[in-house]
Amino acid sequence: MRASGVLLPIFSLPSKYGIGCFSKEAYDFIDFLAAAGQTYWQILPLGPTSYGDSPYQSFSTFAGNPYFISLEDLIEEGLLTEEACDAADFGSDANTIDYGTLYKTRFEILKKAYHNADLSEDKAYKKFIRQNKFWIHDYALYMSVKNSFNDVSFNKWDEDIKMREPKAMKRYEKELADEIGFYKFLQYTFFKQWTKLKKYANKNKIKIIGDIPIYVSYDSSDVWAHPELFDLDDKKNLVSVAGCPPDGFSADGQLWGNPIYRWDYHEETDYAWWNLRMKKCKELYDVIRIDHFRGFDEFYSIKAGARTAKRGKWCPGPGMKLFHSLKATLGDCEIIAEDLGFITDSVRQLVKDSGFPNMKVLEFAFDTRDSGSANDYLPHNYSANAVVYTGTHDNETLVGWLGEISRAEHKLCQEYVDFDEDDDAALADKLIREAQKSVANTCIIPMQDYLHLDNFARINTPSTLGGNWVWRMNAEDINDELAEKIAKMTKLYGRG
């Protein structure tokens, strides 16, 4: 079925209190998507973020980001007052997120809500805790202990709690009981609000495309509580880490620092942890985009402590064995395979064997150093089982990109869409049309590209710290005129 959608992170929604969240503006955006004839809303990972604010580095692969909790909903429940929320400092710029200020004030406000809640009589809360017992206590304890050690990673904690010795676990559980309760309350509230929002989206025939990183963060409850899943020594120190080898974009390669999976152990357990992870994802999303899909075919392993990724090695991943296990346990999962970057024949075969649609990005199509008209990202080379994007969260905005590429690449874009005017906004619209009319079954356009925004609205510049994950949309950008324009194009190319 041909369909289309819009890519917009939750944090980029307009809102009253410093960051996009599950407030009225999220429901307004769903209404906008429905009016625009869209089928999908693609978001970024929902997990709690750590240093650097990247949603791809989270303290838990199962938990939700407390920043996304709607304070307005808590006001309606009588857990907060509007006066207290309005008096708090969440930053002064409506178009960017001030994470430093947010960190200081958001948790103070949420703690007031926690202390005003009567969870002892809340049957829904107790049911939530029971249904999520396989992760939530470890996560709440992890965050509470982490706070008590001035937020450092668990490998810098005292040895007894780092190694989860029974006496230490009981002591911290007793000493930090209130803090542990607070983190459980945050997760209950997050998932209650997200479930309500997703139901509203589905009721309006909008499906959610979620996004999960293939790896987890070392600084996470996942690694602390389940070291057997990862390549660690007997003291939970990293043995090897993930990354990418040197290429034309990075002479030293990319050193991500995530722990490598012990795929042999996962296979012995019939991928039990992955089944739990994907079961949770199926509850949260309608479609799951898996980042760095090639890591299931081969993964790049770098010795822990290395300063660059130059001396890593490729190792075999689980391949189809993982996906056979997922299907046997969970049934069919709608998955998008993020297969961008340097792709080998074996990766292509894995994608083909899986049957999952892969990704095509228009911004990769006009590199004059590449294979000319045979470039895989040019629309005339697509197959139907693909998802086409003008760009992703890691790319420049379309207008920003057009202003940065070489003259030869710009000319190639113009020739491809038969457009010779000096107007990058109009050229961006032409490229969006190329994506929409392509044979790819699914077309996803970042909201910034529909708005003709420059690189001020770029979500992330890979391998950089600071200035990423901060862009927020204006409320007036969600309007009937744009919805009508998108709906017309959607209908014209059979994606309604």
BELGIBEL-V839549 format. One record per residue. N is the residue number from 1. RES is the residue in three letters. SS is DSSP state (H for helix, E for strand, - for the rest). PHI is phi in radians with two decimals (NA if undefined). Layout:
BEGIN
n:N res:RES ss:SS phi:PHI
n:N res:RES ss:SS phi:PHI
END
This chain:
BEGIN
n:1 res:MET ss:- phi:NA
n:2 res:ARG ss:- phi:-1.37
n:3 res:ALA ss:E phi:-2.71
n:4 res:SER ss:E phi:-2.51
n:5 res:GLY ss:E phi:-2.81
n:6 res:VAL ss:E phi:-2.21
n:7 res:LEU ss:E phi:-1.67
n:8 res:LEU ss:- phi:-2.66
n:9 res:PRO ss:- phi:-1.11
n:10 res:ILE ss:H phi:-0.98
n:11 res:PHE ss:H phi:-1.15
n:12 res:SER ss:H phi:-1.51
n:13 res:LEU ss:- phi:-1.15
n:14 res:PRO ss:- phi:-1.18
n:15 res:SER ss:- phi:-2.91
n:16 res:LYS ss:- phi:-1.48
n:17 res:TYR ss:- phi:-2.08
n:18 res:GLY ss:- phi:1.59
n:19 res:ILE ss:- phi:-2.74
n:20 res:GLY ss:- phi:-1.06
n:21 res:CYS ss:- phi:-2.70
n:22 res:PHE ss:- phi:-1.53
n:23 res:SER ss:- phi:-1.56
n:24 res:LYS ss:H phi:-0.94
n:25 res:GLU ss:H phi:-1.09
n:26 res:ALA ss:H phi:-1.18
n:27 res:TYR ss:H phi:-1.19
n:28 res:ASP ss:H phi:-1.08
n:29 res:PHE ss:H phi:-1.18
n:30 res:ILE ss:H phi:-1.09
n:31 res:ASP ss:H phi:-1.05
n:32 res:PHE ss:H phi:-1.08
n:33 res:LEU ss:H phi:-1.07
n:34 res:ALA ss:H phi:-1.12
n:35 res:ALA ss:H phi:-1.14
n:36 res:ALA ss:- phi:-1.49
n:37 res:GLY ss:- phi:1.28
n:38 res:GLN ss:- phi:-1.51
n:39 res:THR ss:- phi:-1.90
n:40 res:TYR ss:E phi:-2.20
n:41 res:TRP ss:E phi:-2.07
n:42 res:GLN ss:E phi:-1.65
n:43 res:ILE ss:- phi:-2.09
n:44 res:LEU ss:- phi:-1.75
n:45 res:PRO ss:- phi:-0.90
n:46 res:LEU ss:- phi:-1.68
n:47 res:GLY ss:- phi:-1.24
n:48 res:PRO ss:- phi:-1.13
n:49 res:THR ss:E phi:-1.61
n:50 res:SER ss:- phi:-1.99
n:51 res:TYR ss:- phi:-0.99
n:52 res:GLY ss:- phi:1.68
n:53 res:ASP ss:- phi:1.20
n:54 res:SER ss:- phi:-1.36
n:55 res:PRO ss:- phi:-1.20
n:56 res:TYR ss:- phi:-1.60
n:57 res:GLN ss:- phi:-2.22
n:58 res:SER ss:E phi:-2.19
n:59 res:PHE ss:- phi:-1.29
n:60 res:SER ss:- phi:-2.81
n:61 res:THR ss:- phi:-1.42
n:62 res:PHE ss:- phi:-1.88
n:63 res:ALA ss:- phi:-1.40
n:64 res:GLY ss:- phi:-1.87
n:65 res:ASN ss:- phi:-1.38
n:66 res:PRO ss:H phi:-1.05
n:67 res:TYR ss:H phi:-1.06
n:68 res:PHE ss:H phi:-1.47
n:69 res:ILE ss:- phi:-1.17
n:70 res:SER ss:- phi:-1.33
n:71 res:LEU ss:H phi:-1.20
n:72 res:GLU ss:H phi:-1.06
n:73 res:ASP ss:H phi:-1.12
n:74 res:LEU ss:H phi:-1.19
n:75 res:ILE ss:H phi:-1.13
n:76 res:GLU ss:H phi:-1.09
n:77 res:GLU ss:- phi:-1.37
n:78 res:GLY ss:- phi:1.43
n:79 res:LEU ss:- phi:-1.56
n:80 res:LEU ss:- phi:-2.42
n:81 res:THR ss:- phi:-1.88
n:82 res:GLU ss:H phi:-1.09
n:83 res:GLU ss:H phi:-1.09
n:84 res:ALA ss:H phi:-1.16
n:85 res:CYS ss:H phi:-1.20
n:86 res:ASP ss:H phi:-1.17
n:87 res:ALA ss:H phi:-1.38
n:88 res:ALA ss:- phi:-1.34
n:89 res:ASP ss:- phi:-1.64
n:90 res:PHE ss:- phi:-1.98
n:91 res:GLY ss:- phi:1.84
n:92 res:SER ss:- phi:-1.90
n:93 res:ASP ss:- phi:-1.79
n:94 res:ALA ss:- phi:-1.22
n:95 res:ASN ss:- phi:-1.77
n:96 res:THR ss:E phi:-2.39
n:97 res:ILE ss:- phi:-1.80
n:98 res:ASP ss:- phi:-1.72
n:99 res:TYR ss:H phi:-1.13
n:100 res:GLY ss:H phi:-1.08
n:101 res:THR ss:H phi:-1.16
n:102 res:LEU ss:H phi:-1.05
n:103 res:TYR ss:H phi:-1.09
n:104 res:LYS ss:H phi:-1.26
n:105 res:THR ss:H phi:-1.79
n:106 res:ARG ss:H phi:-1.12
n:107 res:PHE ss:H phi:-1.23
n:108 res:GLU ss:H phi:-1.09
n:109 res:ILE ss:H phi:-1.15
n:110 res:LEU ss:H phi:-1.14
n:111 res:LYS ss:H phi:-1.19
n:112 res:LYS ss:H phi:-1.08
n:113 res:ALA ss:H phi:-1.11
n:114 res:TYR ss:H phi:-1.06
n:115 res:HIS ss:H phi:-1.24
n:116 res:ASN ss:H phi:-1.56
n:117 res:ALA ss:- phi:-1.52
n:118 res:ASP ss:- phi:-1.87
n:119 res:LEU ss:H phi:-1.38
n:120 res:SER ss:H phi:-1.11
n:121 res:GLU ss:H phi:-1.89
n:122 res:ASP ss:- phi:-1.60
n:123 res:LYS ss:H phi:-1.14
n:124 res:ALA ss:H phi:-1.13
n:125 res:TYR ss:H phi:-1.10
n:126 res:LYS ss:H phi:-1.10
n:127 res:LYS ss:H phi:-1.13
n:128 res:PHE ss:H phi:-1.05
n:129 res:ILE ss:H phi:-1.09
n:130 res:ARG ss:H phi:-1.10
n:131 res:GLN ss:H phi:-1.22
n:132 res:ASN ss:- phi:-2.03
n:133 res:LYS ss:- phi:-1.12
n:134 res:PHE ss:- phi:-1.23
n:135 res:TRP ss:- phi:-2.46
n:136 res:ILE ss:H phi:-1.24
n:137 res:HIS ss:H phi:-1.20
n:138 res:ASP ss:H phi:-1.04
n:139 res:TYR ss:H phi:-1.16
n:140 res:ALA ss:H phi:-1.09
n:141 res:LEU ss:H phi:-1.15
n:142 res:TYR ss:H phi:-1.00
n:143 res:MET ss:H phi:-1.14
n:144 res:SER ss:H phi:-1.19
n:145 res:VAL ss:H phi:-1.15
n:146 res:LYS ss:H phi:-1.00
n:147 res:ASN ss:H phi:-1.08
n:148 res:SER ss:H phi:-1.20
n:149 res:PHE ss:- phi:-1.81
n:150 res:ASN ss:- phi:1.00
n:151 res:ASP ss:- phi:1.25
n:152 res:VAL ss:- phi:-1.30
n:153 res:SER ss:- phi:-1.17
n:154 res:PHE ss:H phi:-1.06
n:155 res:ASN ss:H phi:-1.22
n:156 res:LYS ss:H phi:-1.91
n:157 res:TRP ss:- phi:-1.39
n:158 res:ASP ss:- phi:-1.03
n:159 res:GLU ss:H phi:-1.00
n:160 res:ASP ss:H phi:-1.14
n:161 res:ILE ss:H phi:-1.46
n:162 res:LYS ss:H phi:-1.00
n:163 res:MET ss:- phi:-1.61
n:164 res:ARG ss:- phi:1.02
n:165 res:GLU ss:- phi:-1.15
n:166 res:PRO ss:H phi:-0.91
n:167 res:LYS ss:H phi:-1.11
n:168 res:ALA ss:H phi:-1.17
n:169 res:MET ss:H phi:-1.04
n:170 res:LYS ss:H phi:-1.13
n:171 res:ARG ss:H phi:-1.14
n:172 res:TYR ss:H phi:-1.21
n:173 res:GLU ss:H phi:-1.09
n:174 res:LYS ss:H phi:-1.31
n:175 res:GLU ss:H phi:-1.18
n:176 res:LEU ss:- phi:-1.92
n:177 res:ALA ss:H phi:-0.98
n:178 res:ASP ss:H phi:-1.17
n:179 res:GLU ss:H phi:-1.14
n:180 res:ILE ss:H phi:-1.07
n:181 res:GLY ss:H phi:-1.06
n:182 res:PHE ss:H phi:-1.08
n:183 res:TYR ss:H phi:-1.21
n:184 res:LYS ss:H phi:-1.21
n:185 res:PHE ss:H phi:-1.06
n:186 res:LEU ss:H phi:-1.04
n:187 res:GLN ss:H phi:-1.22
n:188 res:TYR ss:H phi:-1.03
n:189 res:THR ss:H phi:-1.18
n:190 res:PHE ss:H phi:-0.99
n:191 res:PHE ss:H phi:-1.23
n:192 res:LYS ss:H phi:-1.11
n:193 res:GLN ss:H phi:-1.22
n:194 res:TRP ss:H phi:-1.14
n:195 res:THR ss:H phi:-1.04
n:196 res:LYS ss:H phi:-1.11
n:197 res:LEU ss:H phi:-1.16
n:198 res:LYS ss:H phi:-1.13
n:199 res:LYS ss:H phi:-1.06
n:200 res:TYR ss:H phi:-1.13
n:201 res:ALA ss:H phi:-1.06
n:202 res:ASN ss:H phi:-1.10
n:203 res:LYS ss:H phi:-1.07
n:204 res:ASN ss:- phi:-1.65
n:205 res:LYS ss:- phi:1.10
n:206 res:ILE ss:- phi:-1.91
n:207 res:LYS ss:E phi:-1.70
n:208 res:ILE ss:E phi:-1.70
n:209 res:ILE ss:E phi:-1.69
n:210 res:GLY ss:E phi:-1.54
n:211 res:ASP ss:E phi:-2.46
n:212 res:ILE ss:E phi:-2.23
n:213 res:PRO ss:- phi:-1.27
n:214 res:ILE ss:- phi:-1.14
n:215 res:TYR ss:- phi:-1.79
n:216 res:VAL ss:- phi:-1.91
n:217 res:SER ss:- phi:-1.37
n:218 res:TYR ss:- phi:-1.07
n:219 res:ASP ss:- phi:-1.40
n:220 res:SER ss:- phi:-2.68
n:221 res:SER ss:H phi:-1.17
n:222 res:ASP ss:H phi:-1.04
n:223 res:VAL ss:H phi:-1.30
n:224 res:TRP ss:H phi:-1.06
n:225 res:ALA ss:H phi:-1.48
n:226 res:HIS ss:- phi:-2.35
n:227 res:PRO ss:H phi:-1.11
n:228 res:GLU ss:H phi:-1.12
n:229 res:LEU ss:H phi:-1.39
n:230 res:PHE ss:E phi:-2.23
n:231 res:ASP ss:- phi:-1.41
n:232 res:LEU ss:E phi:-2.18
n:233 res:ASP ss:- phi:-1.51
n:234 res:ASP ss:- phi:-1.27
n:235 res:LYS ss:- phi:-1.89
n:236 res:LYS ss:- phi:1.17
n:237 res:ASN ss:- phi:-1.52
n:238 res:LEU ss:E phi:-1.11
n:239 res:VAL ss:- phi:-1.76
n:240 res:SER ss:E phi:-2.48
n:241 res:VAL ss:E phi:-2.33
n:242 res:ALA ss:E phi:-1.57
n:243 res:GLY ss:E phi:3.04
n:244 res:CYS ss:E phi:-2.32
n:245 res:PRO ss:- phi:-1.28
n:246 res:PRO ss:- phi:-0.99
n:247 res:ASP ss:- phi:-2.60
n:248 res:GLY ss:- phi:-1.15
n:249 res:PHE ss:- phi:-1.72
n:250 res:SER ss:- phi:-2.53
n:251 res:ALA ss:- phi:-1.15
n:252 res:ASP ss:- phi:-1.72
n:253 res:GLY ss:- phi:1.35
n:254 res:GLN ss:E phi:-2.08
n:255 res:LEU ss:E phi:-1.83
n:256 res:TRP ss:E phi:-1.37
n:257 res:GLY ss:E phi:1.53
n:258 res:ASN ss:E phi:-1.24
n:259 res:PRO ss:E phi:-1.15
n:260 res:ILE ss:- phi:-1.43
n:261 res:TYR ss:E phi:-1.27
n:262 res:ARG ss:- phi:-1.54
n:263 res:TRP ss:H phi:-1.09
n:264 res:ASP ss:H phi:-1.12
n:265 res:TYR ss:H phi:-1.17
n:266 res:HIS ss:H phi:-1.03
n:267 res:GLU ss:H phi:-1.15
n:268 res:GLU ss:H phi:-1.07
n:269 res:THR ss:- phi:-1.65
n:270 res:ASP ss:- phi:0.95
n:271 res:TYR ss:- phi:1.00
n:272 res:ALA ss:H phi:-1.04
n:273 res:TRP ss:H phi:-1.15
n:274 res:TRP ss:H phi:-1.14
n:275 res:ASN ss:H phi:-1.14
n:276 res:LEU ss:H phi:-1.11
n:277 res:ARG ss:H phi:-1.09
n:278 res:MET ss:H phi:-1.28
n:279 res:LYS ss:H phi:-1.09
n:280 res:LYS ss:H phi:-1.11
n:281 res:CYS ss:H phi:-1.11
n:282 res:LYS ss:H phi:-1.13
n:283 res:GLU ss:H phi:-1.25
n:284 res:LEU ss:H phi:-1.46
n:285 res:TYR ss:- phi:-2.27
n:286 res:ASP ss:- phi:-1.61
n:287 res:VAL ss:E phi:-2.35
n:288 res:ILE ss:E phi:-2.09
n:289 res:ARG ss:E phi:-1.60
n:290 res:ILE ss:E phi:-1.78
n:291 res:ASP ss:- phi:-1.27
n:292 res:HIS ss:- phi:1.01
n:293 res:PHE ss:H phi:-1.05
n:294 res:ARG ss:H phi:-1.08
n:295 res:GLY ss:H phi:-1.13
n:296 res:PHE ss:H phi:-1.37
n:297 res:ASP ss:- phi:-1.54
n:298 res:GLU ss:E phi:-2.45
n:299 res:PHE ss:E phi:-2.16
n:300 res:TYR ss:E phi:-1.63
n:301 res:SER ss:E phi:-1.91
n:302 res:ILE ss:E phi:-2.13
n:303 res:LYS ss:E phi:-1.07
n:304 res:ALA ss:- phi:-1.02
n:305 res:GLY ss:- phi:1.68
n:306 res:ALA ss:- phi:-1.13
n:307 res:ARG ss:- phi:-1.48
n:308 res:THR ss:- phi:-2.34
n:309 res:ALA ss:- phi:-1.69
n:310 res:LYS ss:- phi:-1.12
n:311 res:ARG ss:- phi:-1.85
n:312 res:GLY ss:- phi:-1.37
n:313 res:LYS ss:E phi:-2.48
n:314 res:TRP ss:E phi:-1.50
n:315 res:CYS ss:E phi:-2.26
n:316 res:PRO ss:E phi:-1.25
n:317 res:GLY ss:- phi:-1.61
n:318 res:PRO ss:- phi:-1.32
n:319 res:GLY ss:- phi:1.06
n:320 res:MET ss:H phi:-1.24
n:321 res:LYS ss:H phi:-0.99
n:322 res:LEU ss:H phi:-1.10
n:323 res:PHE ss:H phi:-1.28
n:324 res:HIS ss:H phi:-1.14
n:325 res:SER ss:H phi:-1.12
n:326 res:LEU ss:H phi:-1.07
n:327 res:LYS ss:H phi:-1.18
n:328 res:ALA ss:H phi:-1.13
n:329 res:THR ss:H phi:-1.55
n:330 res:LEU ss:H phi:-1.91
n:331 res:GLY ss:- phi:1.38
n:332 res:ASP ss:- phi:-1.24
n:333 res:CYS ss:- phi:-2.02
n:334 res:GLU ss:- phi:-1.39
n:335 res:ILE ss:E phi:-2.22
n:336 res:ILE ss:E phi:-1.89
n:337 res:ALA ss:E phi:-1.59
n:338 res:GLU ss:- phi:-1.38
n:339 res:ASP ss:- phi:-1.99
n:340 res:LEU ss:- phi:-1.38
n:341 res:GLY ss:- phi:1.64
n:342 res:PHE ss:- phi:-1.32
n:343 res:ILE ss:- phi:-2.00
n:344 res:THR ss:- phi:-1.63
n:345 res:ASP ss:H phi:-1.08
n:346 res:SER ss:H phi:-1.21
n:347 res:VAL ss:H phi:-1.18
n:348 res:ARG ss:H phi:-1.02
n:349 res:GLN ss:H phi:-1.18
n:350 res:LEU ss:H phi:-1.10
n:351 res:VAL ss:H phi:-1.06
n:352 res:LYS ss:H phi:-1.12
n:353 res:ASP ss:H phi:-1.14
n:354 res:SER ss:H phi:-1.23
n:355 res:GLY ss:- phi:1.42
n:356 res:PHE ss:- phi:-1.32
n:357 res:PRO ss:E phi:-1.16
n:358 res:ASN ss:E phi:-1.83
n:359 res:MET ss:E phi:-1.91
n:360 res:LYS ss:E phi:-2.20
n:361 res:VAL ss:E phi:-2.14
n:362 res:LEU ss:H phi:-1.06
n:363 res:GLU ss:H phi:-1.15
n:364 res:PHE ss:H phi:-1.62
n:365 res:ALA ss:- phi:-1.49
n:366 res:PHE ss:- phi:-2.03
n:367 res:ASP ss:- phi:-1.29
n:368 res:THR ss:- phi:-1.21
n:369 res:ARG ss:- phi:-1.46
n:370 res:ASP ss:- phi:-1.53
n:371 res:SER ss:- phi:-1.59
n:372 res:GLY ss:H phi:1.03
n:373 res:SER ss:H phi:-1.21
n:374 res:ALA ss:H phi:-1.55
n:375 res:ASN ss:- phi:-0.93
n:376 res:ASP ss:- phi:-1.05
n:377 res:TYR ss:- phi:-1.62
n:378 res:LEU ss:- phi:-1.30
n:379 res:PRO ss:H phi:-0.96
n:380 res:HIS ss:H phi:-1.24
n:381 res:ASN ss:H phi:-1.79
n:382 res:TYR ss:- phi:-1.31
n:383 res:SER ss:- phi:-1.86
n:384 res:ALA ss:- phi:-1.19
n:385 res:ASN ss:- phi:-1.45
n:386 res:ALA ss:E phi:-2.64
n:387 res:VAL ss:E phi:-2.07
n:388 res:VAL ss:E phi:-1.76
n:389 res:TYR ss:E phi:-2.19
n:390 res:THR ss:- phi:-1.26
n:391 res:GLY ss:- phi:-2.82
n:392 res:THR ss:- phi:-1.94
n:393 res:HIS ss:- phi:-1.11
n:394 res:ASP ss:- phi:-1.59
n:395 res:ASN ss:- phi:-1.69
n:396 res:GLU ss:- phi:-1.14
n:397 res:THR ss:- phi:-1.13
n:398 res:LEU ss:H phi:-1.09
n:399 res:VAL ss:H phi:-1.14
n:400 res:GLY ss:H phi:-1.09
n:401 res:TRP ss:H phi:-1.14
n:402 res:LEU ss:H phi:-1.08
n:403 res:GLY ss:- phi:-1.40
n:404 res:GLU ss:- phi:-1.91
n:405 res:ILE ss:- phi:-1.26
n:406 res:SER ss:- phi:-1.20
n:407 res:ARG ss:H phi:-1.06
n:408 res:ALA ss:H phi:-1.16
n:409 res:GLU ss:H phi:-1.20
n:410 res:HIS ss:H phi:-1.09
n:411 res:LYS ss:H phi:-1.12
n:412 res:LEU ss:H phi:-1.09
n:413 res:CYS ss:H phi:-1.02
n:414 res:GLN ss:H phi:-1.09
n:415 res:GLU ss:H phi:-1.14
n:416 res:TYR ss:H phi:-1.14
n:417 res:VAL ss:H phi:-1.78
n:418 res:ASP ss:- phi:0.98
n:419 res:PHE ss:- phi:-2.49
n:420 res:ASP ss:- phi:-2.13
n:421 res:GLU ss:- phi:-1.48
n:422 res:ASP ss:- phi:-1.60
n:423 res:ASP ss:- phi:-2.60
n:424 res:ASP ss:H phi:-1.20
n:425 res:ALA ss:H phi:-1.14
n:426 res:ALA ss:H phi:-1.17
n:427 res:LEU ss:H phi:-1.15
n:428 res:ALA ss:H phi:-1.05
n:429 res:ASP ss:H phi:-1.08
n:430 res:LYS ss:H phi:-1.09
n:431 res:LEU ss:H phi:-1.20
n:432 res:ILE ss:H phi:-1.06
n:433 res:ARG ss:H phi:-1.09
n:434 res:GLU ss:H phi:-1.06
n:435 res:ALA ss:H phi:-1.15
n:436 res:GLN ss:H phi:-1.12
n:437 res:LYS ss:H phi:-1.56
n:438 res:SER ss:- phi:-1.13
n:439 res:VAL ss:- phi:-1.38
n:440 res:ALA ss:- phi:-0.97
n:441 res:ASN ss:- phi:-1.08
n:442 res:THR ss:E phi:-2.16
n:443 res:CYS ss:E phi:-2.24
n:444 res:ILE ss:E phi:-2.11
n:445 res:ILE ss:E phi:-2.02
n:446 res:PRO ss:E phi:-1.04
n:447 res:MET ss:H phi:-1.00
n:448 res:GLN ss:H phi:-1.06
n:449 res:ASP ss:H phi:-1.27
n:450 res:TYR ss:H phi:-1.13
n:451 res:LEU ss:- phi:-1.58
n:452 res:HIS ss:- phi:1.05
n:453 res:LEU ss:- phi:-1.51
n:454 res:ASP ss:- phi:-1.50
n:455 res:ASN ss:H phi:-1.26
n:456 res:PHE ss:H phi:-1.03
n:457 res:ALA ss:H phi:-1.67
n:458 res:ARG ss:- phi:-1.15
n:459 res:ILE ss:- phi:-1.38
n:460 res:ASN ss:- phi:-2.62
n:461 res:THR ss:- phi:-1.93
n:462 res:PRO ss:- phi:-0.96
n:463 res:SER ss:- phi:1.14
n:464 res:THR ss:- phi:-2.24
n:465 res:LEU ss:- phi:-2.04
n:466 res:GLY ss:- phi:1.65
n:467 res:GLY ss:- phi:1.40
n:468 res:ASN ss:- phi:-1.76
n:469 res:TRP ss:- phi:1.10
n:470 res:VAL ss:- phi:-2.03
n:471 res:TRP ss:E phi:-1.25
n:472 res:ARG ss:- phi:-2.24
n:473 res:MET ss:- phi:-1.48
n:474 res:ASN ss:- phi:-1.40
n:475 res:ALA ss:H phi:-1.05
n:476 res:GLU ss:H phi:-1.26
n:477 res:ASP ss:H phi:-1.22
n:478 res:ILE ss:- phi:-1.56
n:479 res:ASN ss:- phi:-2.33
n:480 res:ASP ss:H phi:-1.15
n:481 res:GLU ss:H phi:-1.09
n:482 res:LEU ss:H phi:-1.18
n:483 res:ALA ss:H phi:-1.02
n:484 res:GLU ss:H phi:-1.15
n:485 res:LYS ss:H phi:-1.10
n:486 res:ILE ss:H phi:-1.18
n:487 res:ALA ss:H phi:-1.06
n:488 res:LYS ss:H phi:-1.08
n:489 res:MET ss:H phi:-1.17
n:490 res:THR ss:H phi:-1.07
n:491 res:LYS ss:H phi:-1.19
n:492 res:LEU ss:H phi:-1.03
n:493 res:TYR ss:- phi:-1.79
n:494 res:GLY ss:- phi:1.22
n:495 res:ARG ss:- phi:-1.90
n:496 res:GLY ss:- phi:-1.35
END
